[in-house]
Amino acid sequence: MKLEIITPSSTLFSGDVTLVQLPGIDGLFEILKSHAPLVSALKEGRVKVEDAQGQTQYFDIRGGVVEVSHDKILLLAE
């Protein structure tokens, strides 16, 4: 699935991933392939990304919004 992490000033990540873990308002949640469509607010925390090569990356955010649709994840982060 495709992931884009965008901030007001730049694109932090764009590429294929197998897992994304996000700091939701009500707690952590993960998105895997074929996830149901979703729009959710995010709080301050760490985003965990496992890419297609099996490597894990972390991105700290101050909040934002995520949209999941048709194996594409768009994360608008502060």
All heavy atoms as a GROMACS GRO file, in nm:
protein
  595
    1MET      N    1   0.084  -0.118   0.000
    1MET     CA    2   0.000   0.000   0.000
    1MET      C    3   0.089   0.123   0.000
    1MET      O    4   0.205   0.117   0.038
    1MET     CB    5  -0.096  -0.004   0.119
    1MET     CG    6  -0.034   0.005   0.255
    1MET     SD    7  -0.158  -0.029   0.382
    1MET     CE    8  -0.047  -0.075   0.509
    2LYS      N    9   0.035   0.233  -0.045
    2LYS     CA   10   0.109   0.358  -0.058
    2LYS      C   11   0.086   0.447   0.063
    2LYS      O   12  -0.026   0.456   0.113
    2LYS     CB   13   0.064   0.434  -0.182
    2LYS     CG   14   0.079   0.359  -0.312
    2LYS     CD   15   0.221   0.361  -0.357
    2LYS     CE   16   0.229   0.297  -0.496
    2LYS     NZ   17   0.363   0.266  -0.533
    3LEU      N   18   0.191   0.514   0.108
    3LEU     CA   19   0.182   0.608   0.219
    3LEU      C   20   0.246   0.739   0.179
    3LEU      O   21   0.354   0.741   0.121
    3LEU     CB   22   0.253   0.553   0.343
    3LEU     CG   23   0.274   0.652   0.458
    3LEU    CD1   24   0.142   0.694   0.520
    3LEU    CD2   25   0.367   0.592   0.564
    4GLU      N   26   0.178   0.849   0.213
    4GLU     CA   27   0.235   0.983   0.201
    4GLU      C   28   0.219   1.052   0.335
    4GLU      O   29   0.108   1.056   0.390
    4GLU     CB   30   0.165   1.065   0.093
    4GLU     CG   31   0.207   1.029  -0.047
    4GLU     CD   32   0.156   1.131  -0.146
    4GLU    OE1   33   0.044   1.112  -0.194
    4GLU    OE2   34   0.228   1.229  -0.173
    5ILE      N   35   0.330   1.105   0.389
    5ILE     CA   36   0.326   1.186   0.510
    5ILE      C   37   0.365   1.326   0.469
    5ILE      O   38   0.478   1.350   0.425
    5ILE     CB   39   0.422   1.133   0.618
    5ILE    CG1   40   0.389   0.988   0.655
    5ILE    CG2   41   0.415   1.224   0.743
    5ILE    CD1   42   0.485   0.926   0.754
    6ILE      N   43   0.269   1.418   0.484
    6ILE     CA   44   0.288   1.555   0.437
    6ILE      C   45   0.273   1.652   0.553
    6ILE      O   46   0.179   1.640   0.633
    6ILE     CB   47   0.186   1.588   0.326
    6ILE    CG1   48   0.205   1.492   0.209
    6ILE    CG2   49   0.200   1.733   0.281
    6ILE    CD1   50   0.097   1.502   0.103
    7THR      N   51   0.366   1.748   0.564
    7THR     CA   52   0.357   1.856   0.662
    7THR      C   53   0.333   1.985   0.585
    7THR      O   54   0.345   1.987   0.461
    7THR     CB   55   0.487   1.868   0.744
    7THR    OG1   56   0.592   1.914   0.660
    7THR    CG2   57   0.525   1.735   0.808
    8PRO      N   58   0.304   2.095   0.655
    8PRO     CA   59   0.285   2.221   0.582
    8PRO      C   60   0.407   2.265   0.501
    8PRO      O   61   0.394   2.337   0.403
    8PRO     CB   62   0.255   2.321   0.695
    8PRO     CG   63   0.195   2.239   0.802
    8PRO     CD   64   0.268   2.107   0.795
    9SER      N   65   0.526   2.218   0.541
    9SER     CA   66   0.647   2.265   0.472
    9SER      C   67   0.713   2.163   0.380
    9SER      O   68   0.795   2.200   0.297
    9SER     CB   69   0.750   2.311   0.576
    9SER     OG   70   0.785   2.204   0.662
   10SER      N   71   0.679   2.033   0.393
   10SER     CA   72   0.748   1.934   0.310
   10SER      C   73   0.676   1.799   0.312
   10SER      O   74   0.584   1.776   0.390
   10SER     CB   75   0.892   1.913   0.360
   10SER     OG   76   0.891   1.854   0.488
   11THR      N   77   0.724   1.709   0.226
   11THR     CA   78   0.679   1.569   0.228
   11THR      C   79   0.784   1.490   0.304
   11THR      O   80   0.900   1.484   0.263
   11THR     CB   81   0.664   1.515   0.085
   11THR    OG1   82   0.564   1.590   0.017
   11THR    CG2   83   0.624   1.368   0.086
   12LEU      N   84   0.745   1.429   0.418
   12LEU     CA   85   0.839   1.354   0.501
   12LEU      C   86   0.864   1.214   0.447
   12LEU      O   87   0.972   1.160   0.461
   12LEU     CB   88   0.787   1.343   0.644
   12LEU     CG   89   0.776   1.470   0.726
   12LEU    CD1   90   0.724   1.438   0.866
   12LEU    CD2   91   0.911   1.540   0.734
   13PHE      N   92   0.758   1.153   0.388
   13PHE     CA   93   0.772   1.016   0.339
   13PHE      C   94   0.673   0.995   0.226
   13PHE      O   95   0.560   1.040   0.231
   13PHE     CB   96   0.743   0.916   0.451
   13PHE     CG   97   0.759   0.772   0.411
   13PHE    CD1   98   0.880   0.707   0.428
   13PHE    CD2   99   0.654   0.701   0.355
   13PHE    CE1  100   0.895   0.574   0.390
   13PHE    CE2  101   0.668   0.568   0.317
   13PHE     CZ  102   0.789   0.505   0.335
   14SER      N  103   0.717   0.920   0.126
   14SER     CA  104   0.629   0.880   0.017
   14SER      C  105   0.682   0.747  -0.036
   14SER      O  106   0.796   0.739  -0.080
   14SER     CB  107   0.628   0.985  -0.094
   14SER     OG  108   0.540   0.944  -0.198
   15GLY      N  109   0.600   0.641  -0.025
   15GLY     CA  110   0.645   0.513  -0.074
   15GLY      C  111   0.554   0.399  -0.033
   15GLY      O  112   0.448   0.419   0.026
   16ASP      N  113   0.598   0.276  -0.066
   16ASP     CA  114   0.523   0.156  -0.034
   16ASP      C  115   0.553   0.112   0.109
   16ASP      O  116   0.669   0.114   0.151
   16ASP     CB  117   0.560   0.043  -0.130
   16ASP     CG  118   0.510   0.069  -0.271
   16ASP    OD1  119   0.399   0.122  -0.284
   16ASP    OD2  120   0.582   0.036  -0.366
   17VAL      N  121   0.449   0.070   0.180
   17VAL     CA  122   0.463   0.025   0.318
   17VAL      C  123   0.380  -0.100   0.341
   17VAL      O  124   0.288  -0.130   0.264
   17VAL     CB  125   0.421   0.135   0.418
   17VAL    CG1  126   0.510   0.257   0.406
   17VAL    CG2  127   0.275   0.173   0.400
   18THR      N  128   0.412  -0.172   0.449
   18THR     CA  129   0.334  -0.289   0.487
   18THR      C  130   0.254  -0.265   0.614
   18THR      O  131   0.157  -0.334   0.640
   18THR     CB  132   0.424  -0.412   0.507
   18THR    OG1  133   0.523  -0.382   0.605
   18THR    CG2  134   0.491  -0.452   0.376
   19LEU      N  135   0.297  -0.166   0.696
   19LEU     CA  136   0.230  -0.137   0.822
   19LEU      C  137   0.254   0.008   0.860
   19LEU      O  138   0.363   0.061   0.839
   19LEU     CB  139   0.287  -0.227   0.933
   19LEU     CG  140   0.236  -0.202   1.074
   19LEU    CD1  141   0.218  -0.333   1.147
   19LEU    CD2  142   0.328  -0.111   1.151
   20VAL      N  143   0.150   0.071   0.914
   20VAL     CA  144   0.162   0.206   0.969
   20VAL      C  145   0.092   0.206   1.105
   20VAL      O  146  -0.023   0.163   1.115
   20VAL     CB  147   0.098   0.313   0.878
   20VAL    CG1  148   0.111   0.451   0.939
   20VAL    CG2  149   0.159   0.310   0.739
   21GLN      N  150   0.164   0.250   1.209
   21GLN     CA  151   0.106   0.262   1.342
   21GLN      C  152   0.095   0.411   1.375
   21GLN      O  153   0.192   0.485   1.359
   21GLN     CB  154   0.193   0.192   1.446
   21GLN     CG  155   0.133   0.191   1.585
   21GLN     CD  156   0.225   0.123   1.684
   21GLN    OE1  157   0.329   0.177   1.718
   21GLN    NE2  158   0.185   0.004   1.728
   22LEU      N  159  -0.024   0.453   1.422
   22LEU     CA  160  -0.053   0.595   1.439
   22LEU      C  161  -0.105   0.626   1.580
   22LEU      O  162  -0.174   0.544   1.640
   22LEU     CB  163  -0.160   0.638   1.338
   22LEU     CG  164  -0.122   0.618   1.192
   22LEU    CD1  165  -0.245   0.616   1.104
   22LEU    CD2  166  -0.027   0.726   1.148
   23PRO      N  167  -0.075   0.747   1.631
   23PRO     CA  168  -0.126   0.789   1.762
   23PRO      C  169  -0.263   0.854   1.750
   23PRO      O  170  -0.276   0.976   1.736
   23PRO     CB  171  -0.019   0.890   1.808
   23PRO     CG  172   0.029   0.952   1.680
   23PRO     CD  173   0.023   0.842   1.577
   24GLY      N  174  -0.367   0.774   1.754
   24GLY     CA  175  -0.503   0.826   1.744
   24GLY      C  176  -0.544   0.897   1.872
   24GLY      O  177  -0.482   0.880   1.977
   25ILE      N  178  -0.649   0.975   1.864
   25ILE     CA  179  -0.700   1.047   1.980
   25ILE      C  180  -0.734   0.950   2.094
   25ILE      O  181  -0.712   0.980   2.210
   25ILE     CB  182  -0.826   1.129   1.940
   25ILE    CG1  183  -0.790   1.235   1.836
   25ILE    CG2  184  -0.893   1.191   2.062
   25ILE    CD1  185  -0.699   1.344   1.884
   26ASP      N  186  -0.787   0.832   2.061
   26ASP     CA  187  -0.825   0.733   2.162
   26ASP      C  188  -0.720   0.625   2.183
   26ASP      O  189  -0.747   0.523   2.247
   26ASP     CB  190  -0.958   0.668   2.125
   26ASP     CG  191  -1.074   0.766   2.130
   26ASP    OD1  192  -1.074   0.852   2.219
   26ASP    OD2  193  -1.165   0.754   2.045
   27GLY      N  194  -0.600   0.641   2.129
   27GLY     CA  195  -0.493   0.544   2.146
   27GLY      C  196  -0.430   0.503   2.014
   27GLY      O  197  -0.473   0.545   1.907
   28LEU      N  198  -0.327   0.421   2.024
   28LEU     CA  199  -0.255   0.374   1.905
   28LEU      C  200  -0.343   0.281   1.822
   28LEU      O  201  -0.420   0.202   1.877
   28LEU     CB  202  -0.129   0.299   1.944
   28LEU     CG  203  -0.015   0.379   2.005
   28LEU    CD1  204   0.096   0.284   2.049
   28LEU    CD2  205   0.039   0.480   1.907
   29PHE      N  206  -0.328   0.290   1.689
   29PHE     CA  207  -0.392   0.193   1.600
   29PHE      C  208  -0.302   0.170   1.480
   29PHE      O  209  -0.216   0.251   1.449
   29PHE     CB  210  -0.533   0.238   1.558
   29PHE     CG  211  -0.539   0.362   1.474
   29PHE    CD1  212  -0.548   0.354   1.336
   29PHE    CD2  213  -0.539   0.488   1.534
   29PHE    CE1  214  -0.556   0.468   1.258
   29PHE    CE2  215  -0.548   0.602   1.457
   29PHE     CZ  216  -0.556   0.592   1.318
   30GLU      N  217  -0.321   0.055   1.415
   30GLU     CA  218  -0.238   0.017   1.301
   30GLU      C  219  -0.322   0.002   1.176
   30GLU      O  220  -0.439  -0.035   1.182
   30GLU     CB  221  -0.166  -0.115   1.328
   30GLU     CG  222  -0.061  -0.105   1.435
   30GLU     CD  223   0.017  -0.233   1.454
   30GLU    OE1  224  -0.017  -0.337   1.393
   30GLU    OE2  225   0.115  -0.229   1.530
   31ILE      N  226  -0.258   0.030   1.064
   31ILE     CA  227  -0.320   0.013   0.934
   31ILE      C  228  -0.238  -0.089   0.856
   31ILE      O  229  -0.116  -0.074   0.843
   31ILE     CB  230  -0.326   0.147   0.857
   31ILE    CG1  231  -0.409   0.247   0.937
   31ILE    CG2  232  -0.382   0.126   0.717
   31ILE    CD1  233  -0.402   0.388   0.884
   32LEU      N  234  -0.305  -0.192   0.808
   32LEU     CA  235  -0.244  -0.296   0.727
   32LEU      C  236  -0.311  -0.296   0.589
   32LEU      O  237  -0.412  -0.230   0.569
   32LEU     CB  238  -0.260  -0.432   0.793
   32LEU     CG  239  -0.200  -0.447   0.934
   32LEU    CD1  240  -0.245  -0.577   0.997
   32LEU    CD2  241  -0.049  -0.440   0.928
   33LYS      N  242  -0.256  -0.376   0.498
   33LYS     CA  243  -0.313  -0.386   0.363
   33LYS      C  244  -0.461  -0.422   0.368
   33LYS      O  245  -0.505  -0.499   0.454
   33LYS     CB  246  -0.236  -0.491   0.283
   33LYS     CG  247  -0.277  -0.496   0.139
   33LYS     CD  248  -0.194  -0.590   0.059
   33LYS     CE  249  -0.248  -0.586  -0.081
   33LYS     NZ  250  -0.173  -0.656  -0.177
   34SER      N  251  -0.538  -0.364   0.278
   34SER     CA  252  -0.682  -0.386   0.264
   34SER      C  253  -0.763  -0.335   0.382
   34SER      O  254  -0.872  -0.385   0.410
   34SER     CB  255  -0.713  -0.533   0.239
   34SER     OG  256  -0.650  -0.578   0.121
   35HIS      N  257  -0.710  -0.235   0.452
   35HIS     CA  258  -0.783  -0.175   0.565
   35HIS      C  259  -0.909  -0.107   0.514
   35HIS      O  260  -0.912  -0.054   0.402
   35HIS     CB  261  -0.694  -0.073   0.635
   35HIS     CG  262  -0.740  -0.032   0.771
   35HIS    ND1  263  -0.847   0.052   0.792
   35HIS    CD2  264  -0.695  -0.066   0.894
   35HIS    CE1  265  -0.865   0.069   0.921
   35HIS    NE2  266  -0.773  -0.002   0.985
   36ALA      N  267  -1.013  -0.108   0.594
   36ALA     CA  268  -1.138  -0.039   0.559
   36ALA      C  269  -1.112   0.111   0.547
   36ALA      O  270  -1.023   0.164   0.613
   36ALA     CB  271  -1.242  -0.065   0.666
   37PRO      N  272  -1.190   0.181   0.463
   37PRO     CA  273  -1.175   0.327   0.453
   37PRO      C  274  -1.190   0.392   0.591
   37PRO      O  275  -1.270   0.348   0.674
   37PRO     CB  276  -1.288   0.367   0.360
   37PRO     CG  277  -1.313   0.245   0.277
   37PRO     CD  278  -1.290   0.129   0.370
   38LEU      N  279  -1.111   0.497   0.613
   38LEU     CA  280  -1.105   0.557   0.746
   38LEU      C  281  -1.058   0.702   0.735
   38LEU      O  282  -0.974   0.734   0.652
   38LEU     CB  283  -1.003   0.478   0.830
   38LEU     CG  284  -0.956   0.536   0.962
   38LEU    CD1  285  -1.063   0.514   1.068
   38LEU    CD2  286  -0.827   0.470   1.006
   39VAL      N  287  -1.115   0.786   0.820
   39VAL     CA  288  -1.064   0.922   0.843
   39VAL      C  289  -1.055   0.937   0.994
   39VAL      O  290  -1.152   0.908   1.065
   39VAL     CB  291  -1.155   1.031   0.782
   39VAL    CG1  292  -1.106   1.168   0.821
   39VAL    CG2  293  -1.162   1.016   0.631
   40SER      N  294  -0.939   0.980   1.045
   40SER     CA  295  -0.922   0.989   1.189
   40SER      C  296  -0.832   1.107   1.226
   40SER      O  297  -0.736   1.136   1.154
   40SER     CB  298  -0.860   0.860   1.242
   40SER     OG  299  -0.841   0.865   1.382
   41ALA      N  300  -0.864   1.170   1.339
   41ALA     CA  301  -0.778   1.274   1.395
   41ALA      C  302  -0.664   1.206   1.472
   41ALA      O  303  -0.681   1.099   1.530
   41ALA     CB  304  -0.858   1.364   1.488
   42LEU      N  305  -0.549   1.270   1.472
   42LEU     CA  306  -0.431   1.218   1.540
   42LEU      C  307  -0.384   1.316   1.646
   42LEU      O  308  -0.398   1.438   1.629
   42LEU     CB  309  -0.319   1.192   1.440
   42LEU     CG  310  -0.352   1.099   1.324
   42LEU    CD1  311  -0.237   1.096   1.225
   42LEU    CD2  312  -0.384   0.959   1.374
   43LYS      N  313  -0.325   1.261   1.753
   43LYS     CA  314  -0.268   1.348   1.856
   43LYS      C  315  -0.116   1.343   1.845
   43LYS      O  316  -0.060   1.271   1.761
   43LYS     CB  317  -0.313   1.302   1.994
   43LYS     CG  318  -0.261   1.166   2.036
   43LYS     CD  319  -0.309   1.131   2.175
   43LYS     CE  320  -0.252   0.997   2.218
   43LYS     NZ  321  -0.292   0.960   2.352
   44GLU      N  322  -0.050   1.419   1.928
   44GLU     CA  323   0.096   1.421   1.930
   44GLU      C  324   0.149   1.282   1.964
   44GLU      O  325   0.096   1.213   2.052
   44GLU     CB  326   0.146   1.521   2.034
   44GLU     CG  327   0.295   1.536   2.036
   44GLU     CD  328   0.342   1.648   2.126
   44GLU    OE1  329   0.258   1.728   2.172
   44GLU    OE2  330   0.463   1.655   2.150
   45GLY      N  331   0.251   1.241   1.892
   45GLY     CA  332   0.309   1.110   1.917
   45GLY      C  333   0.402   1.067   1.806
   45GLY      O  334   0.445   1.147   1.723
   46ARG      N  335   0.428   0.937   1.801
   46ARG     CA  336   0.523   0.881   1.705
   46ARG      C  337   0.449   0.792   1.605
   46ARG      O  338   0.371   0.707   1.644
   46ARG     CB  339   0.628   0.801   1.780
   46ARG     CG  340   0.734   0.740   1.690
   46ARG     CD  341   0.847   0.688   1.770
   46ARG     NE  342   0.934   0.802   1.797
   46ARG     CZ  343   1.053   0.792   1.854
   46ARG    NH1  344   1.098   0.676   1.892
   46ARG    NH2  345   1.126   0.899   1.872
   47VAL      N  346   0.479   0.812   1.477
   47VAL     CA  347   0.426   0.729   1.370
   47VAL      C  348   0.532   0.625   1.336
   47VAL      O  349   0.647   0.658   1.309
   47VAL     CB  350   0.393   0.815   1.245
   47VAL    CG1  351   0.347   0.726   1.130
   47VAL    CG2  352   0.289   0.920   1.278
   48LYS      N  353   0.491   0.498   1.338
   48LYS     CA  354   0.580   0.388   1.303
   48LYS      C  355   0.545   0.341   1.162
   48LYS      O  356   0.428   0.315   1.132
   48LYS     CB  357   0.563   0.272   1.402
   48LYS     CG  358   0.643   0.149   1.369
   48LYS     CD  359   0.613   0.039   1.470
   48LYS     CE  360   0.682  -0.090   1.435
   48LYS     NZ  361   0.648  -0.197   1.532
   49VAL      N  362   0.646   0.329   1.078
   49VAL     CA  363   0.626   0.288   0.938
   49VAL      C  364   0.719   0.171   0.908
   49VAL      O  365   0.839   0.180   0.928
   49VAL     CB  366   0.658   0.405   0.841
   49VAL    CG1  367   0.649   0.360   0.696
   49VAL    CG2  368   0.567   0.523   0.867
   50GLU      N  369   0.662   0.060   0.861
   50GLU     CA  370   0.742  -0.052   0.811
   50GLU      C  371   0.730  -0.050   0.659
   50GLU      O  372   0.621  -0.064   0.605
   50GLU     CB  373   0.692  -0.184   0.868
   50GLU     CG  374   0.722  -0.200   1.015
   50GLU     CD  375   0.683  -0.335   1.071
   50GLU    OE1  376   0.650  -0.428   0.993
   50GLU    OE2  377   0.683  -0.348   1.195
   51ASP      N  378   0.845  -0.032   0.592
   51ASP     CA  379   0.841  -0.020   0.446
   51ASP      C  380   0.845  -0.157   0.380
   51ASP      O  381   0.855  -0.260   0.446
   51ASP     CB  382   0.952   0.073   0.396
   51ASP     CG  383   1.093   0.019   0.417
   51ASP    OD1  384   1.110  -0.104   0.432
   51ASP    OD2  385   1.186   0.100   0.417
   52ALA      N  386   0.836  -0.157   0.249
   52ALA     CA  387   0.827  -0.281   0.171
   52ALA      C  388   0.953  -0.367   0.182
   52ALA      O  389   0.949  -0.487   0.156
   52ALA     CB  390   0.798  -0.248   0.024
   53GLN      N  391   1.066  -0.307   0.223
   53GLN     CA  392   1.191  -0.381   0.240
   53GLN      C  393   1.207  -0.435   0.382
   53GLN      O  394   1.309  -0.493   0.416
   53GLN     CB  395   1.311  -0.291   0.205
   53GLN     CG  396   1.325  -0.259   0.057
   53GLN     CD  397   1.223  -0.156   0.011
   53GLN    OE1  398   1.190  -0.064   0.086
   53GLN    NE2  399   1.173  -0.171  -0.109
   54GLY      N  400   1.107  -0.412   0.469
   54GLY     CA  401   1.112  -0.462   0.605
   54GLY      C  402   1.181  -0.371   0.704
   54GLY      O  403   1.202  -0.409   0.819
   55GLN      N  404   1.219  -0.252   0.662
   55GLN     CA  405   1.284  -0.157   0.753
   55GLN      C  406   1.180  -0.070   0.823
   55GLN      O  407   1.078  -0.036   0.765
   55GLN     CB  408   1.383  -0.071   0.676
   55GLN     CG  409   1.494  -0.153   0.614
   55GLN     CD  410   1.612  -0.068   0.572
   55GLN    OE1  411   1.605   0.053   0.574
   55GLN    NE2  412   1.720  -0.134   0.534
   56THR      N  413   1.209  -0.035   0.948
   56THR     CA  414   1.117   0.045   1.028
   56THR      C  415   1.172   0.186   1.041
   56THR      O  416   1.291   0.206   1.067
   56THR     CB  417   1.100  -0.018   1.168
   56THR    OG1  418   1.052  -0.151   1.153
   56THR    CG2  419   1.001   0.061   1.251
   57GLN      N  420   1.082   0.284   1.022
   57GLN     CA  421   1.116   0.425   1.041
   57GLN      C  422   1.014   0.486   1.136
   57GLN      O  423   0.900   0.440   1.143
   57GLN     CB  424   1.111   0.500   0.908
   57GLN     CG  425   1.210   0.453   0.805
   57GLN     CD  426   1.199   0.536   0.679
   57GLN    OE1  427   1.202   0.657   0.683
   57GLN    NE2  428   1.185   0.468   0.566
   58TYR      N  429   1.056   0.590   1.208
   58TYR     CA  430   0.968   0.659   1.300
   58TYR      C  431   0.965   0.808   1.266
   58TYR      O  432   1.068   0.866   1.230
   58TYR     CB  433   1.017   0.641   1.444
   58TYR     CG  434   1.011   0.498   1.491
   58TYR    CD1  435   1.121   0.414   1.478
   58TYR    CD2  436   0.895   0.446   1.548
   58TYR    CE1  437   1.116   0.282   1.521
   58TYR    CE2  438   0.889   0.314   1.591
   58TYR     CZ  439   0.999   0.234   1.577
   58TYR     OH  440   0.993   0.103   1.618
   59PHE      N  441   0.847   0.868   1.280
   59PHE     CA  442   0.829   1.011   1.256
   59PHE      C  443   0.750   1.068   1.374
   59PHE      O  444   0.643   1.016   1.408
   59PHE     CB  445   0.751   1.035   1.126
   59PHE     CG  446   0.818   0.979   1.004
   59PHE    CD1  447   0.786   0.851   0.958
   59PHE    CD2  448   0.913   1.051   0.935
   59PHE    CE1  449   0.847   0.798   0.846
   59PHE    CE2  450   0.976   0.998   0.822
   59PHE     CZ  451   0.942   0.872   0.778
   60ASP      N  452   0.802   1.172   1.437
   60ASP     CA  453   0.732   1.239   1.546
   60ASP      C  454   0.640   1.346   1.488
   60ASP      O  455   0.683   1.426   1.405
   60ASP     CB  456   0.830   1.302   1.644
   60ASP     CG  457   0.907   1.196   1.721
   60ASP    OD1  458   0.846   1.095   1.761
   60ASP    OD2  459   1.029   1.213   1.742
   61ILE      N  460   0.514   1.346   1.533
   61ILE     CA  461   0.418   1.446   1.487
   61ILE      C  462   0.355   1.517   1.607
   61ILE      O  463   0.356   1.464   1.718
   61ILE     CB  464   0.308   1.385   1.397
   61ILE    CG1  465   0.222   1.283   1.474
   61ILE    CG2  466   0.368   1.322   1.272
   61ILE    CD1  467   0.098   1.238   1.399
   62ARG      N  468   0.302   1.635   1.583
   62ARG     CA  469   0.233   1.710   1.689
   62ARG      C  470   0.081   1.701   1.675
   62ARG      O  471   0.009   1.769   1.745
   62ARG     CB  472   0.277   1.856   1.686
   62ARG     CG  473   0.421   1.872   1.730
   62ARG     CD  474   0.460   2.015   1.739
   62ARG     NE  475   0.469   2.067   1.602
   62ARG     CZ  476   0.497   2.192   1.572
   62ARG    NH1  477   0.516   2.280   1.667
   62ARG    NH2  478   0.506   2.229   1.446
   63GLY      N  479   0.035   1.619   1.584
   63GLY     CA  480  -0.107   1.601   1.558
   63GLY      C  481  -0.130   1.598   1.409
   63GLY      O  482  -0.037   1.612   1.329
   64GLY      N  483  -0.256   1.577   1.370
   64GLY     CA  484  -0.287   1.575   1.228
   64GLY      C  485  -0.412   1.496   1.198
   64GLY      O  486  -0.493   1.467   1.286
   65VAL      N  487  -0.422   1.456   1.071
   65VAL     CA  488  -0.538   1.382   1.021
   65VAL      C  489  -0.486   1.275   0.925
   65VAL      O  490  -0.393   1.299   0.849
   65VAL     CB  491  -0.636   1.475   0.946
   65VAL    CG1  492  -0.752   1.396   0.888
   65VAL    CG2  493  -0.686   1.584   1.037
   66VAL      N  494  -0.548   1.156   0.929
   66VAL     CA  495  -0.512   1.050   0.837
   66VAL      C  496  -0.637   1.008   0.760
   66VAL      O  497  -0.747   1.005   0.815
   66VAL     CB  498  -0.448   0.929   0.909
   66VAL    CG1  499  -0.546   0.861   1.002
   66VAL    CG2  500  -0.392   0.829   0.809
   67GLU      N  501  -0.618   0.978   0.632
   67GLU     CA  502  -0.724   0.925   0.547
   67GLU      C  503  -0.673   0.796   0.483
   67GLU      O  504  -0.562   0.793   0.429
   67GLU     CB  505  -0.763   1.023   0.437
   67GLU     CG  506  -0.869   0.966   0.344
   67GLU     CD  507  -0.898   1.055   0.223
   67GLU    OE1  508  -0.809   1.134   0.185
   67GLU    OE2  509  -1.008   1.045   0.170
   68VAL      N  510  -0.754   0.690   0.491
   68VAL     CA  511  -0.721   0.561   0.431
   68VAL      C  512  -0.830   0.527   0.330
   68VAL      O  513  -0.948   0.531   0.362
   68VAL     CB  514  -0.714   0.450   0.538
   68VAL    CG1  515  -0.680   0.316   0.473
   68VAL    CG2  516  -0.615   0.484   0.646
   69SER      N  517  -0.789   0.496   0.206
   69SER     CA  518  -0.885   0.459   0.103
   69SER      C  519  -0.813   0.382  -0.008
   69SER      O  520  -0.712   0.430  -0.060
   69SER     CB  521  -0.949   0.586   0.046
   69SER     OG  522  -1.044   0.553  -0.053
   70HIS      N  523  -0.864   0.266  -0.040
   70HIS     CA  524  -0.812   0.184  -0.152
   70HIS      C  525  -0.661   0.161  -0.141
   70HIS      O  526  -0.587   0.182  -0.239
   70HIS     CB  527  -0.846   0.247  -0.286
   70HIS     CG  528  -0.993   0.271  -0.305
   70HIS    ND1  529  -1.082   0.169  -0.320
   70HIS    CD2  530  -1.064   0.386  -0.309
   70HIS    CE1  531  -1.205   0.219  -0.334
   70HIS    NE2  532  -1.196   0.351  -0.326
   71ASP      N  533  -0.614   0.116  -0.025
   71ASP     CA  534  -0.473   0.088   0.000
   71ASP      C  535  -0.382   0.209  -0.020
   71ASP      O  536  -0.266   0.195  -0.056
   71ASP     CB  537  -0.424  -0.031  -0.083
   71ASP     CG  538  -0.461  -0.164  -0.019
   71ASP    OD1  539  -0.485  -0.167   0.103
   71ASP    OD2  540  -0.465  -0.265  -0.091
   72LYS      N  541  -0.437   0.327   0.001
   72LYS     CA  542  -0.357   0.449  -0.001
   72LYS      C  543  -0.381   0.524   0.130
   72LYS      O  544  -0.496   0.542   0.172
   72LYS     CB  545  -0.394   0.539  -0.119
   72LYS     CG  546  -0.307   0.664  -0.124
   72LYS     CD  547  -0.327   0.744  -0.248
   72LYS     CE  548  -0.234   0.865  -0.242
   72LYS     NZ  549  -0.249   0.952  -0.355
   73ILE      N  550  -0.272   0.563   0.195
   73ILE     CA  551  -0.280   0.633   0.323
   73ILE      C  552  -0.222   0.773   0.303
   73ILE      O  553  -0.108   0.788   0.258
   73ILE     CB  554  -0.199   0.559   0.432
   73ILE    CG1  555  -0.245   0.415   0.444
   73ILE    CG2  556  -0.208   0.634   0.564
   73ILE    CD1  557  -0.149   0.328   0.521
   74LEU      N  558  -0.301   0.872   0.337
   74LEU     CA  559  -0.257   1.011   0.331
   74LEU      C  560  -0.258   1.066   0.473
   74LEU      O  561  -0.362   1.072   0.537
   74LEU     CB  562  -0.349   1.094   0.242
   74LEU     CG  563  -0.316   1.244   0.233
   74LEU    CD1  564  -0.175   1.265   0.177
   74LEU    CD2  565  -0.419   1.315   0.148
   75LEU      N  566  -0.141   1.103   0.522
   75LEU     CA  567  -0.125   1.157   0.657
   75LEU      C  568  -0.085   1.303   0.647
   75LEU      O  569   0.023   1.334   0.595
   75LEU     CB  570  -0.020   1.076   0.733
   75LEU     CG  571   0.025   1.129   0.869
   75LEU    CD1  572  -0.093   1.147   0.962
   75LEU    CD2  573   0.127   1.036   0.928
   76LEU      N  574  -0.172   1.391   0.692
   76LEU     CA  575  -0.144   1.534   0.697
   76LEU      C  576  -0.104   1.564   0.841
   76LEU      O  577  -0.188   1.555   0.932
   76LEU     CB  578  -0.266   1.616   0.655
   76LEU     CG  579  -0.323   1.582   0.517
   76LEU    CD1  580  -0.450   1.661   0.492
   76LEU    CD2  581  -0.219   1.608   0.409
   77ALA      N  582   0.022   1.596   0.863
   77ALA     CA  583   0.077   1.607   0.998
   77ALA      C  584   0.130   1.746   1.027
   77ALA      O  585   0.170   1.819   0.937
   77ALA     CB  586   0.188   1.506   1.016
   78GLU      N  587   0.130   1.779   1.156
   78GLU     CA  588   0.193   1.903   1.202
   78GLU      C  589   0.334   1.871   1.247
   78GLU      O  590   0.363   1.765   1.296
   78GLU     CB  591   0.115   1.960   1.320
   78GLU     CG  592  -0.021   2.011   1.281
   78GLU     CD  593  -0.094   2.071   1.400
   78GLU    OE1  594  -0.029   2.140   1.481
   78GLU    OE2  595  -0.213   2.047   1.412
   0.00000   0.00000   0.00000
